Amino acid sequence: MSAHTLRLSALYRYPVKSMRGQSLERSHLTPLGLAFDRMWMVADRHGRLVTGREFPELVKVTAEPSDLGVTLAAQGRAPLFVPNTAFSVPQDATVWSDTFPAWGGAVEADAWISRFAGVSLRFLWAGAQPTRRLQTDPEVPLSFADGYPLLLTGQSSLEDLESRVGRALGMARFRPNLVVSGAEAFAEDHWKRIRIGDATFRIVKPCERCVFTTVDPDAGSKGLDQEPLRTLAKYRRTPAGVIFGQNVIAEGSAELRPGMEVEILA
């Protein structure tokens, strides 16, 4: 590991699953993750998640969250504020193999997102107190995230990948919550517990990557060269899949800010 001081160099959240991420100057953290992270989701009429894998243009939609609801905006479309009170219908939601109670019924939002995508879709809310729990640990609450509350990546790991691909990729396409600088490439593979400020974290599982990483977050389209997944598969393949980043669980609540020191506890 590098002798340099490790730092939290960036902090991101994704209020609506698969929509544009937000770089944060600070965030409240709980075991559920960063405030407002993946609290809304686009789904088909059965409540099954719809992502940037099928609709890469979703990454061009911005979502500004608040305690009262979320505002959706996209180029050429009037913004829409969706109040939490619009979600009046209990609706089962499915994220991969996990089905759990959520909320639908926001008809204006359903219409807005359906017009944007050109197909009939639903807009769901996890609720003020999400009932979903981590499948491997029922104590840990979960929003509409794939399987864990937080994703951590290393800045040096991205730079290593960029050098192999031969061009800049940017961290946005990997959709992390926490980015750590100052460690060697892929040092995060070996961490078990870390501390950032007053918060401690368990590093629980590598993150398997999919075709969503090939979507340009600015253009909202998949790269024809299948990068960076093609290059990752050459040197980051495991029995579980192609790995980049680590799934993380926060122990307790705290405030996080980029620039904080990261301490490796185990």
C-alpha positions in Angstrom: 0.0 0.0 0.0 1.1 3.5 -0.7 2.8 5.5 2.1 0.8 8.5 1.1 -2.2 9.7 3.2 -5.4 8.1 1.9 -8.2 10.6 1.3 -11.9 10.5 0.4 -11.4 12.4 -2.9 -15.0 12.4 -4.1 -18.5 11.7 -2.9 -21.5 10.9 -5.3 -25.1 10.0 -5.0 -27.7 8.9 -7.6 -31.2 10.0 -6.4 -32.9 8.0 -9.1 -31.4 4.7 -10.0 -29.6 4.9 -13.5 -30.2 8.7 -13.8 -27.3 11.3 -13.7 -25.2 11.2 -10.5 -24.4 14.2 -8.3 -21.0 15.2 -7.0 -21.4 16.3 -3.3 -19.5 18.7 -1.1 -20.8 16.9 2.0 -23.5 14.3 2.8 -25.1 12.8 5.8 -24.4 9.1 6.0 -26.5 6.3 7.7 -26.5 2.5 7.3 -29.0 3.1 4.5 -26.1 5.0 2.6 -25.8 8.6 1.6 -28.8 10.8 2.0 -31.3 10.5 -0.9 -29.2 7.9 -2.7 -31.3 5.7 -5.0 -34.5 6.5 -3.3 -36.5 6.6 -6.6 -36.5 4.1 -9.4 -37.8 3.7 -13.0 -39.7 0.4 -13.4 -41.8 -1.4 -15.9 -45.6 -1.9 -15.3 -44.9 -4.9 -13.1 -42.5 -2.9 -10.8 -39.3 -4.5 -12.2 -36.3 -2.2 -12.4 -35.5 -0.5 -15.7 -31.9 0.7 -15.9 -29.3 2.3 -18.2 -28.5 -1.1 -19.6 -31.8 -1.0 -21.5 -32.3 2.7 -21.6 -28.8 4.4 -21.6 -30.5 7.8 -22.2 -31.7 7.7 -18.6 -28.2 8.9 -17.5 -29.0 12.3 -19.2 -31.9 12.9 -16.8 -31.1 15.0 -13.7 -32.9 14.4 -10.4 -32.7 17.0 -7.6 -34.0 15.5 -4.3 -35.4 17.1 -1.2 -37.3 16.0 1.9 -40.5 16.8 0.0 -39.8 15.0 -3.3 -37.7 15.0 -6.4 -37.4 17.3 -9.5 -36.8 15.6 -12.8 -35.2 17.5 -15.6 -33.9 16.7 -19.1 -32.9 18.8 -22.1 -35.9 20.0 -24.1 -38.4 19.0 -21.5 -40.2 21.0 -18.8 -38.9 20.0 -15.3 -41.3 18.1 -13.1 -41.5 18.2 -9.3 -42.7 14.9 -8.0 -43.9 15.3 -4.4 -43.6 12.3 -2.1 -47.3 12.7 -1.4 -47.9 11.7 -5.1 -46.8 8.1 -4.3 -50.1 6.9 -2.9 -50.3 3.3 -4.2 -48.4 0.4 -2.5 -46.4 -1.3 -5.3 -44.1 -4.3 -5.1 -40.7 -3.4 -6.6 -38.2 -5.9 -8.0 -34.4 -5.2 -8.1 -32.8 -8.2 -9.7 -34.0 -11.2 -7.7 -35.2 -9.1 -4.7 -38.9 -8.1 -4.5 -40.1 -5.8 -1.7 -42.7 -3.2 -0.9 -42.4 0.3 -2.4 -44.7 3.1 -3.6 -46.1 4.0 -7.0 -49.1 6.0 -8.2 -47.3 9.2 -9.2 -49.2 9.5 -12.5 -47.6 12.7 -13.7 -44.1 11.2 -13.2 -45.1 8.0 -14.9 -46.2 10.0 -17.9 -43.1 12.2 -17.9 -40.7 9.3 -17.8 -42.7 7.3 -20.3 -42.6 10.2 -22.8 -38.9 10.5 -22.3 -38.2 6.8 -22.9 -40.8 6.3 -25.5 -42.3 3.3 -23.7 -44.7 2.9 -20.8 -42.9 3.0 -17.5 -43.5 3.6 -13.8 -41.7 5.9 -11.4 -41.4 4.4 -7.9 -40.3 5.7 -4.4 -38.7 3.6 -1.7 -40.7 5.4 0.9 -39.8 7.6 3.9 -38.7 4.5 5.8 -37.7 1.8 3.3 -38.7 -1.7 4.3 -36.2 -3.5 2.1 -33.3 -5.1 3.9 -29.9 -6.5 2.8 -30.4 -10.2 1.8 -27.3 -11.3 3.7 -27.9 -9.1 6.8 -31.5 -8.2 7.8 -30.2 -5.5 10.1 -29.0 -3.3 7.2 -31.7 -1.2 5.4 -31.5 -0.9 1.6 -32.9 1.6 -1.0 -33.2 0.7 -4.7 -29.4 0.1 -4.9 -28.4 -3.1 -6.6 -27.5 -5.1 -3.5 -25.5 -3.0 -1.0 -25.9 0.6 0.4 -22.5 1.9 -0.8 -19.9 1.4 -3.6 -16.3 2.4 -3.1 -13.7 2.8 -5.8 -10.1 3.8 -5.9 -8.8 6.7 -8.0 -5.6 4.8 -8.8 -7.6 1.8 -10.0 -9.4 4.0 -12.5 -6.0 5.5 -13.6 -4.6 2.0 -14.1 -7.6 1.0 -16.2 -7.5 4.2 -18.3 -3.8 3.6 -19.0 -4.7 0.1 -20.4 -7.7 1.3 -22.4 -5.6 4.2 -23.7 -8.0 7.1 -23.0 -9.7 8.9 -20.2 -12.9 7.2 -19.0 -13.9 9.3 -15.9 -15.2 7.8 -12.7 -18.9 8.7 -13.4 -19.5 5.6 -15.6 -18.7 3.4 -12.6 -21.3 5.1 -10.3 -19.4 5.0 -7.0 -20.5 6.7 -3.8 -17.0 6.9 -2.3 -13.8 7.5 -4.2 -10.5 7.0 -2.3 -7.2 8.5 -3.5 -3.6 7.9 -2.3 -3.6 4.1 -2.4 -2.1 1.8 -5.1 -4.3 0.5 -7.9 -6.9 -2.0 -6.6 -5.6 -1.8 -3.0 -9.3 -1.6 -2.0 -9.6 -5.3 -3.0 -7.7 -6.2 0.3 -9.5 -3.9 2.7 -11.9 -5.3 5.3 -12.8 -2.3 7.5 -12.0 1.4 7.1 -12.7 4.7 8.9 -13.5 8.0 7.2 -14.0 10.8 9.8 -16.4 9.6 12.4 -17.7 6.8 10.2 -16.5 3.2 10.0 -17.3 0.9 7.1 -17.3 -2.8 6.4 -16.0 -3.8 2.9 -18.1 -6.8 2.2 -18.0 -7.8 -1.5 -16.3 -6.9 -4.8 -18.6 -5.3 -7.3 -19.3 -7.2 -10.5 -19.5 -4.9 -13.5 -21.8 -5.0 -16.5 -22.5 -3.3 -19.8 -23.7 -0.2 -18.0 -20.0 0.8 -17.6 -19.9 1.2 -21.4 -22.5 3.9 -21.4 -21.0 7.4 -21.8 -22.6 9.4 -18.9 -22.6 12.6 -21.0 -23.8 11.2 -24.3 -26.2 8.7 -22.9 -25.2 6.0 -25.4 -23.2 2.8 -25.2 -19.6 2.8 -26.6 -19.3 0.6 -29.7 -15.8 -0.5 -28.6 -17.4 -2.2 -25.4 -14.9 -0.3 -23.3 -14.0 -0.3 -20.4 -15.6 -3.7 -19.9 -13.6 -5.4 -22.6 -10.3 -4.4 -21.0 -11.5 -5.0 -17.5 -12.4 -8.6 -18.5 -8.8 -9.2 -19.5 -7.3 -8.6 -16.0 -10.1 -8.3 -13.5 -12.2 -11.4 -14.2 -13.1 -13.7 -11.2 -15.5 -16.6 -10.9 -18.1 -14.1 -9.7 -17.6 -11.8 -12.7 -15.6 -8.8 -13.9 -14.6 -6.8 -10.8 -14.2 -3.0 -10.3 -14.9 -1.4 -6.9 -16.1 -2.8 -3.5 -19.6 -3.0 -1.9 -19.6 -1.3 1.5 -21.8 -1.0 4.6 -21.6 2.0 6.9 -21.6 1.3 10.6 -23.7 4.1 12.2 -24.3 7.7 11.1 -21.9 10.6 10.3 -21.2 13.5 8.1 -18.8 12.9 5.1 -16.9 15.5 3.1 -14.3 15.1 0.3 -10.8 15.6 1.7 -11.3 13.5 4.8 -8.6 11.1 5.7 -9.2 7.4 5.1 -7.8 5.0 7.7 -7.4 1.2 7.0 -8.5 -0.7 10.1 -8.3 -4.2 8.7 
